[in-house]
């Protein structure tokens, strides 16, 4: 085992923490927190492209599972949400 002085260990730990914090910050910038629709409480996607990508991620991770299968535009927030309903039917 290699002996490391206290000063060297502190520097190594600080460098490691600095790198970890930098990576966390970059991840937050690239993946902002979810924005929820005020009316439905569902995750709001900016546009149809983002909704399609989110849907593809869910289907890819959990194949054969009855989860979200399509997206739709919300009349309340004008964003896009995912749903597990196969089709939309207007209620009479």
TACOR-V784303 format. One record per residue. N is the residue number from 0. RES is the residue in three letters. PHI is phi in radians with two decimals (999 if undefined). NEAR is the number of other ideal C-beta (glycine too) atoms within 10 Angstrom. D_FIRST is the distance of its C-alpha to the first C-alpha in Angstrom with 2 decimals. Layout:
BEGIN
n:N res:RES phi:PHI near:NEAR d_first:D_FIRST
n:N res:RES phi:PHI near:NEAR d_first:D_FIRST
END
This chain:
BEGIN
n:0 res:UNK phi:999 near:3 d_first:0.00
n:1 res:UNK phi:-1.58 near:3 d_first:3.78
n:2 res:UNK phi:-1.47 near:5 d_first:6.43
n:3 res:UNK phi:-2.11 near:11 d_first:9.42
n:4 res:UNK phi:-1.21 near:8 d_first:12.84
n:5 res:UNK phi:-1.07 near:7 d_first:15.22
n:6 res:UNK phi:-1.11 near:8 d_first:17.57
n:7 res:UNK phi:-1.13 near:10 d_first:15.30
n:8 res:UNK phi:-1.10 near:10 d_first:14.20
n:9 res:UNK phi:-1.12 near:11 d_first:17.97
n:10 res:UNK phi:-1.10 near:12 d_first:18.96
n:11 res:UNK phi:-1.13 near:11 d_first:16.73
n:12 res:UNK phi:-1.13 near:10 d_first:18.10
n:13 res:UNK phi:-1.08 near:10 d_first:21.59
n:14 res:UNK phi:-1.12 near:10 d_first:21.49
n:15 res:UNK phi:-1.13 near:10 d_first:20.49
n:16 res:UNK phi:-1.13 near:10 d_first:23.31
n:17 res:UNK phi:-1.09 near:10 d_first:25.72
n:18 res:UNK phi:-1.14 near:10 d_first:25.23
n:19 res:UNK phi:-1.05 near:10 d_first:25.64
n:20 res:UNK phi:-1.14 near:10 d_first:28.80
n:21 res:UNK phi:-1.11 near:10 d_first:30.16
n:22 res:UNK phi:-1.16 near:10 d_first:29.88
n:23 res:UNK phi:-1.09 near:10 d_first:31.53
n:24 res:UNK phi:-1.09 near:10 d_first:34.30
n:25 res:UNK phi:-1.12 near:10 d_first:34.95
n:26 res:UNK phi:-1.12 near:9 d_first:35.14
n:27 res:UNK phi:-1.12 near:10 d_first:37.64
n:28 res:UNK phi:-1.18 near:8 d_first:39.74
n:29 res:UNK phi:-1.36 near:7 d_first:39.85
n:30 res:UNK phi:-2.16 near:8 d_first:40.48
n:31 res:UNK phi:-1.10 near:7 d_first:42.63
n:32 res:UNK phi:-1.09 near:6 d_first:43.22
n:33 res:UNK phi:-1.17 near:9 d_first:46.09
n:34 res:UNK phi:-1.81 near:12 d_first:49.58
n:35 res:UNK phi:-1.78 near:14 d_first:51.82
n:36 res:UNK phi:-1.26 near:16 d_first:55.57
n:37 res:UNK phi:-1.17 near:9 d_first:57.33
n:38 res:UNK phi:-1.43 near:10 d_first:59.97
n:39 res:UNK phi:-1.72 near:13 d_first:58.08
n:40 res:UNK phi:1.39 near:9 d_first:54.51
n:41 res:UNK phi:-1.51 near:16 d_first:53.23
n:42 res:UNK phi:-1.16 near:16 d_first:50.73
n:43 res:UNK phi:-1.74 near:20 d_first:52.74
n:44 res:UNK phi:-1.76 near:22 d_first:52.06
n:45 res:UNK phi:-1.01 near:10 d_first:53.48
n:46 res:UNK phi:-2.54 near:10 d_first:55.28
n:47 res:UNK phi:-1.11 near:13 d_first:55.89
n:48 res:UNK phi:-1.07 near:10 d_first:53.18
n:49 res:UNK phi:-1.12 near:15 d_first:50.45
n:50 res:UNK phi:-1.13 near:22 d_first:51.99
n:51 res:UNK phi:-1.11 near:15 d_first:52.04
n:52 res:UNK phi:-1.14 near:11 d_first:48.35
n:53 res:UNK phi:-1.11 near:17 d_first:47.44
n:54 res:UNK phi:-1.11 near:19 d_first:49.62
n:55 res:UNK phi:-1.12 near:10 d_first:48.02
n:56 res:UNK phi:-1.10 near:10 d_first:44.52
n:57 res:UNK phi:-1.14 near:15 d_first:45.73
n:58 res:UNK phi:-1.15 near:14 d_first:47.56
n:59 res:UNK phi:-1.16 near:8 d_first:44.66
n:60 res:UNK phi:-1.36 near:9 d_first:42.15
n:61 res:UNK phi:-2.24 near:11 d_first:44.54
n:62 res:UNK phi:-1.15 near:7 d_first:46.97
n:63 res:UNK phi:1.38 near:6 d_first:49.87
n:64 res:UNK phi:-1.71 near:10 d_first:49.47
n:65 res:UNK phi:-1.39 near:7 d_first:52.51
n:66 res:UNK phi:-2.19 near:13 d_first:51.25
n:67 res:UNK phi:-1.01 near:17 d_first:52.48
n:68 res:UNK phi:-2.23 near:14 d_first:54.67
n:69 res:UNK phi:-2.75 near:15 d_first:56.47
n:70 res:UNK phi:-2.18 near:17 d_first:56.72
n:71 res:UNK phi:-2.65 near:13 d_first:59.68
n:72 res:UNK phi:-1.55 near:13 d_first:60.72
n:73 res:UNK phi:-1.41 near:16 d_first:61.06
n:74 res:UNK phi:-1.29 near:7 d_first:64.47
n:75 res:UNK phi:-1.53 near:11 d_first:63.08
n:76 res:UNK phi:-1.84 near:16 d_first:60.16
n:77 res:UNK phi:1.12 near:9 d_first:61.03
n:78 res:UNK phi:-1.63 near:20 d_first:57.46
n:79 res:UNK phi:-2.06 near:23 d_first:56.41
n:80 res:UNK phi:-2.14 near:22 d_first:55.16
n:81 res:UNK phi:-1.76 near:18 d_first:54.00
n:82 res:UNK phi:-2.46 near:15 d_first:55.94
n:83 res:UNK phi:-1.69 near:10 d_first:55.93
n:84 res:UNK phi:-1.30 near:10 d_first:59.72
n:85 res:UNK phi:-1.18 near:8 d_first:60.95
n:86 res:UNK phi:-2.52 near:7 d_first:63.98
n:87 res:UNK phi:-1.80 near:8 d_first:65.60
n:88 res:UNK phi:-2.18 near:7 d_first:69.02
n:89 res:UNK phi:-1.27 near:4 d_first:71.20
n:90 res:UNK phi:-1.36 near:3 d_first:72.32
n:91 res:UNK phi:-1.59 near:3 d_first:76.09
END
